[in-house]
Amino acid sequence: MTLFSDRLLDIVLFLPAIGFIIGLLLPRDNNELVRRYTLAFSLLVFIVSLGLIGTVTANPGGSSFVTDEVWIEYPSIRYHVALDGLSLWLVILSTLLTPICVLISWKYIQKRCKEFYAFLLLLECGVIGVFVSLDLFLFYVFWEVSLVPMYFLIGIWGHEKRIYAAVKFFLYTLTGSLLMLAAIIWLYNKSGTFDLLLLTDMIQKGRLALSSGESFWLFLAFFFAFAIKVPLFPLHTWLPDAHGEAPTAGSVMLASVMLKMGTYAIVRVCLPLFPEASREAAPYIITLSIIGIIYGALVAMVQPNMKRLVAYSSVSHLGFVVLGIFTFTQAGIDGAVYQMLNHGVSTGALFILVGYLYERRHSLEIADFGGVSTPAPWLSTIFVITTLASVGLPLLNNFVGEFLVLQAAMQVNILYAVFASLGVILSAVYMLWMVQRTFYGDTPDAVRHHVTDMTGREWAAMIPLLILMVWMGIGTQSFLPPIRANNQKTLEMVQPQAPAVAATASPAETTGEVRHAH
Amino acid sequence: MNFLELIWLIPFVPLIGAGIMLLFGRGMPKQLVSLISPGAVGISFVLSLGAFVQLMGLEERRHEVVLGPWIEFLKADWGFLLDPLSGVMIMVVTGISFLIHIYSIGYMGHEHGPRHGGFYRFFGYLNLFVFFMLMLVLANNYVLLFVGWEGVGLCSYLLIGFYFHKKSAGDAGKKAFIVNRIGDAGFILGMFLLFKLTGSLNFGEVSAALTSGNFPVEAAGWGILSTTALLLFVGATGKSAQIPLYVWLPDAMEGPTPVSALIHAATMVTAGVYMVARSNALFALTPDASTVVAVVGAATAIFAASIGLVQNDIKRVLAYSTVSQLGYMFLAAGVGAYWVAIFHLFTHAFFKALLFLGSGSVIHAMSGEQDMRRMGGLKDKIPITFRVMFIGSLAIAGIPGLAGFFSKDEILWQTWSSPLGSHLLYVVGLATAAMTAFYMWRLMFMTFYGEGRMDEKTKHHIHESPAVMTVPLMILAAGSAVGGWIGVPKVFGENGFFQAFEHWLEPVFEPAAKVMATHGEHHPSHAVELGLMALSVCIAIGGILLARHIYLALKEDQRPTGGALYPVLLNKWYVDELYDILFINGLSKGGGTVLAAFDRSTIDGAVNGTAWTTRMVSKISMWYDTWIVDGLVNLSAFFVRAASYPMRFLHTGWVQSYALIFVAGVLAIFGFYWWGR
């Protein structure tokens, strides 16, 4: 039993891969069996992954479930995985969303069922791998592993322009990740290791001296790869196409989990390895993220297509996450990490609901709807609740994250907060416009005939997310403490060693102030 | 029973009611809904009353209950604070809410709503509203107050859009939510600045920090405190419908009338006034920001009253009246008379709830007609409604002895006499009072007096409302009549009861009072005060008589037209149109469209351009490969092949010819050497 509990993380990581292989062996023509199998298997993974929570929360600020073994002798690549407060909830989010994705694809996916569900499990393995790897090479491998199934999910099961979208998605991400690979190899040549913790330690203690130019370019290479994934303005244009064309499950995994790979990696890799470069770049990155917040919201406002609207809203929401990270304050990073989870829950839910509408009306154009609440009162009630969560209504999840991030922005510079708060206003505008035009007013005949209310299976997929929206809004204490402990550690690494760094004194100073207040 | 420890239950009982309604209400009979939902608010009222009485017995009139932490970082707990200010607020909120719930049983009785059984949904939302409103006034910190603040906004949104199949209702709800959001953004920023300054968002701690002496009064120039105060006030202008964010409130009348009475007149819209009063320690330190509050309040008061003069929809008149009266409250707060602002909030809750519910009763009698041009002569047909509205209209017009007189006159007097006030603001307030009397009695005369202008079918249907509606009206009428006597001007002599309201609130407004004292008091004579009072009474009576003259004595074609000003007022100074052009179509949709085009053309253009360039480069490479590199290869191959054609003649495969050539060659070499020598 000890073996089992010690290696729980490895089990959670590779169980989906095993599921993927078994799934490929299933008979091709028995779709029902494939669905049931994948649902059962992904639920099993989810249940097993719940076992991770207790250990990690009992060990705040530390790493749990560490496995560090040689994978390849030369060059020295290690299988080094661990779980901490930063990655815990992201892993749980991934394992939770996979069975949900199976449920929502039940009717939606009719062609090549077996491959679809197999790819879903492979994707799960890939994203979990990204969140737990501590060896940069391993990290890179998982990063690419997650890319492939998503490419096929969009390219095979997407809408009309799926090939364009899939290729765009693939090339965008690949461009970034090749730069990252180059940076990883450069670091290896300098240090002789791919191990993230070792590298961090060497840099913090000054044993690995990078010239400021070197660390600037390395930071940029990593950041570029991550910023594409986030996506940060102006690297975001793959997102609306990918979301617009992807099947519902693809959109959900993409928005809820894969975008977080970018922001997660910024906190995990960029900040500890390149503290100075991060601090110097902060004002520019914050500016880009604020532009993204407003820009995404304004563009969302005029989208006639629901999925594209939600996609642009993601650009806006993720802008808040990046803004929070680069304030370098406790509240800012806490809010950012919390916001990653919130966005995963509420935007995932939005995509699911839009998918439900699509399955009924076979259209994503807002203009094809109207008065949906008359034939489908529960569907519209849930949609409205999710909308309210998404626009940051207090007592629902997004509020806490946005609030902390805005608070931190205010500590750094009042103008950051003022401009970012425009995003809060605009989010209400575009979301309510969509709700208004879709659910209220007269009901056209096409809607009356085709749109029905929620089925039991659809409820089953939504209920966990609805519970989380409320729970994460009210019971922040269930989730925040491990995140906070971990961020504290990250912040210490990113703080200037001597207070002499005048150019970035203000974020540092405010963090100090905040700590005192705390 | 210790009610003070149970104050957290005051909001939570209605929440439970809301939960029952929204989850299980669908299948419930109306009788059960009418029992549970108003019952929940009734329990809250009893709990509030108990707590209020026990609060009066406390030495230091302040009691805090903390249930647990929420956002630790900002010191925002699940904490509740009962003090004189929140005490007044919970009494107003639960009391009026209870009456309006009862009234709604009758009013919504005919409603089936667009979905089957809109009745339960209505009561569910209404209970939810009461929950959030009580959270707002009982919170012990700004963040929890903000929870209530957003929550009431949500319920307002849901209830304005209650008839969601009507496009105008949905639009109005959305407009309310979005306009409020703009204010909320200001409020959030103000909160964060406050946190940055004081290190806490707990009311007690913020107030203590601000009065500790570390923050001097920002008398000279605009500073960080003034910015903070102003940002909070931006939040207040959204919720309490002040210039420039008042535009949502008149449209909010799309909601059912009890909602207009409860949310858009008596309770929610006063949240901004409450918040400013709650932050009096801050506003006292910022005379400039306070002046902004006073000026915005006065400007809103007269602006909205001017629009109210010409509206024909009975509810719209009352809506603009509400905006105007809220302006009065901010005027009072702005000149430092916080207790008067709350006093007016208190009396206004009675008479405005009464007037709205009365108008509801009129609309009910008129089979849904809201246009006053098609009313008239209802006086004897619905006598109870007429009498209560008569009292309410006298109260709001400021006739001595009724509630509105005391609070409004105190506002005018404070505006005149306070060191922060001015005579100009007083004149604006007085002019507003005249307009108020006029538009209210225009409403009364058009509705209840003269000839009936409705069609025969409607006329035939006119009936008085049932007791379940008229009894709450009568209770509110009693409140409107006598509610002001706990705030009688001191000029008539000082007495514990007659100045009870001011004394009760003293501990809450102590921080402001301290600062105000430093401005130096100048006491104008009693003669001035009495003179001004007489003036405002004359103005009120004058307004009523003018309305009577125009709308009762004169025939329709004899009435003054108002010239060019009339269409401007009727169209609300075209502010909605202006906002539409500037913000909705201009900034939002226009900006969005331009940026979306930018996204497609420039950013994606760059991406696709890169792809195109790459493809072109690869095409060129391919061409180069095909024609140049391969071309060379093929060219050499071609030459070799070309060269092979003549050679082919030699390679015939005939041994004889080979032998012949061989012999010829041998002979040739032989000959070369032979002859060459």
Chai-1 contact restraints between the chains, C-beta under 6 A:
chainA,res_idxA,chainB,res_idxB,connection_type,confidence,min_distance_angstrom,max_distance_angstrom,comment,restraint_id
A,P234,B,I603,contact,1.0,0.0,6.0,A-B,restraint_1
A,T237,B,I603,contact,1.0,0.0,6.0,A-B,restraint_2
A,T237,B,D604,contact,1.0,0.0,6.0,A-B,restraint_3
A,T237,B,V607,contact,1.0,0.0,6.0,A-B,restraint_4
A,Y295,B,L595,contact,1.0,0.0,6.0,A-B,restraint_5
A,L298,B,G591,contact,1.0,0.0,6.0,A-B,restraint_6
A,L298,B,G592,contact,1.0,0.0,6.0,A-B,restraint_7
A,L298,B,L595,contact,1.0,0.0,6.0,A-B,restraint_8
A,V299,B,G592,contact,1.0,0.0,6.0,A-B,restraint_9
A,V299,B,L595,contact,1.0,0.0,6.0,A-B,restraint_10
A,V299,B,A596,contact,1.0,0.0,6.0,A-B,restraint_11
A,V299,B,D599,contact,1.0,0.0,6.0,A-B,restraint_12
A,M301,B,S588,contact,1.0,0.0,6.0,A-B,restraint_13
A,M301,B,G592,contact,1.0,0.0,6.0,A-B,restraint_14
A,V302,B,G592,contact,1.0,0.0,6.0,A-B,restraint_15
A,V302,B,T593,contact,1.0,0.0,6.0,A-B,restraint_16
A,V302,B,A596,contact,1.0,0.0,6.0,A-B,restraint_17
A,A331,B,F73,contact,1.0,0.0,6.0,A-B,restraint_18
A,P377,B,R115,contact,1.0,0.0,6.0,A-B,restraint_19
A,L393,B,E150,contact,1.0,0.0,6.0,A-B,restraint_20
A,P394,B,V147,contact,1.0,0.0,6.0,A-B,restraint_21
A,P394,B,E150,contact,1.0,0.0,6.0,A-B,restraint_22
A,L395,B,V147,contact,1.0,0.0,6.0,A-B,restraint_23
A,Q407,B,F192,contact,1.0,0.0,6.0,A-B,restraint_24
A,M410,B,F192,contact,1.0,0.0,6.0,A-B,restraint_25
A,A417,B,L189,contact,1.0,0.0,6.0,A-B,restraint_26
A,S421,B,A185,contact,1.0,0.0,6.0,A-B,restraint_27
A,S421,B,L189,contact,1.0,0.0,6.0,A-B,restraint_28
A,V424,B,A185,contact,1.0,0.0,6.0,A-B,restraint_29
A,I425,B,R181,contact,1.0,0.0,6.0,A-B,restraint_30
A,I425,B,I182,contact,1.0,0.0,6.0,A-B,restraint_31
A,I425,B,A185,contact,1.0,0.0,6.0,A-B,restraint_32
A,A428,B,I178,contact,1.0,0.0,6.0,A-B,restraint_33
A,A428,B,R181,contact,1.0,0.0,6.0,A-B,restraint_34
A,V429,B,I178,contact,1.0,0.0,6.0,A-B,restraint_35
A,L432,B,K174,contact,1.0,0.0,6.0,A-B,restraint_36
A,L432,B,F177,contact,1.0,0.0,6.0,A-B,restraint_37
A,Q436,B,G170,contact,1.0,0.0,6.0,A-B,restraint_38
A,Q436,B,K174,contact,1.0,0.0,6.0,A-B,restraint_39
A,Y440,B,F164,contact,1.0,0.0,6.0,A-B,restraint_40
A,Y440,B,G170,contact,1.0,0.0,6.0,A-B,restraint_41
A,G441,B,K167,contact,1.0,0.0,6.0,A-B,restraint_42
A,A517,B,G199,contact,1.0,0.0,6.0,A-B,restraint_43
